[in-house]
Amino acid sequence: MTPMHVLFEEDGAFRAATILVDNDSSLQVETASGKRSKIKAASVLLRYADPAPVALLEQADLLLPG
């Protein structure tokens, strides 16, 4: 089974992580650094399978005006 990832907003910043547990109103996720967090489903902006969370954020940074 392909792991699913999420892009979410936390404390005014965009973050990406891998879904560990998906409940109706919240998700348990793990960032690339190994930090596990419980986030509200309402803060999820995007659910996706590919690319990995780190790659998604790196690609987004390249699109930002310098």
C-alpha positions as CSV (number, residue, x, y, z in Angstrom):
1,M,0.0,0.0,0.0
2,T,1.3,3.4,-1.0
3,P,1.7,5.8,2.0
4,M,-0.5,8.9,1.9
5,H,0.8,12.3,2.8
6,V,-0.8,15.6,3.7
7,L,0.0,19.3,3.3
8,F,-1.4,21.2,6.2
9,E,-1.2,24.6,8.0
10,E,0.2,24.8,11.5
11,D,1.0,28.0,13.4
12,G,1.0,30.0,10.2
13,A,3.4,27.8,8.3
14,F,2.8,25.1,5.7
15,R,4.0,21.6,6.7
16,A,3.9,18.2,5.0
17,A,3.9,14.8,6.6
18,T,3.0,11.2,6.2
19,I,-0.3,10.0,7.6
20,L,0.0,7.3,10.3
21,V,-3.6,7.2,11.5
22,D,-6.6,8.8,9.8
23,N,-9.7,9.4,12.0
24,D,-12.8,11.4,11.1
25,S,-11.8,14.6,12.8
26,S,-8.1,14.3,13.3
27,L,-5.0,12.6,11.9
28,Q,-1.8,11.4,13.4
29,V,1.2,12.3,11.1
30,E,4.9,12.0,11.1
31,T,7.2,14.6,9.6
32,A,10.5,13.8,7.8
33,S,12.4,14.7,11.0
34,G,10.5,12.0,12.8
35,K,8.2,14.3,14.9
36,R,4.8,12.9,15.4
37,S,1.8,15.2,15.7
38,K,-1.9,15.0,16.0
39,I,-3.6,17.5,13.6
40,K,-7.2,18.5,13.0
41,A,-8.6,17.2,9.7
42,A,-9.9,20.8,9.0
43,S,-6.3,22.1,8.8
44,V,-5.4,19.7,6.0
45,L,-5.1,21.5,2.6
46,L,-4.1,18.5,0.4
47,R,-3.9,14.7,0.6
48,Y,-1.6,13.1,-1.9
49,A,0.5,10.0,-2.6
50,D,3.5,11.4,-4.5
51,P,6.0,13.1,-4.0
52,A,7.4,12.6,-0.6
53,P,6.7,15.4,1.9
54,V,10.2,16.8,1.8
55,A,10.2,16.9,-2.0
56,L,6.9,18.7,-2.1
57,L,8.1,21.5,0.2
58,E,11.4,21.7,-1.7
59,Q,9.5,22.1,-5.0
60,A,7.3,24.7,-3.5
61,D,10.3,26.7,-2.3
62,L,11.6,26.8,-5.8
63,L,8.4,28.5,-7.0
64,L,8.6,31.3,-4.5
65,P,9.8,34.6,-5.8
66,G,13.4,35.2,-4.7
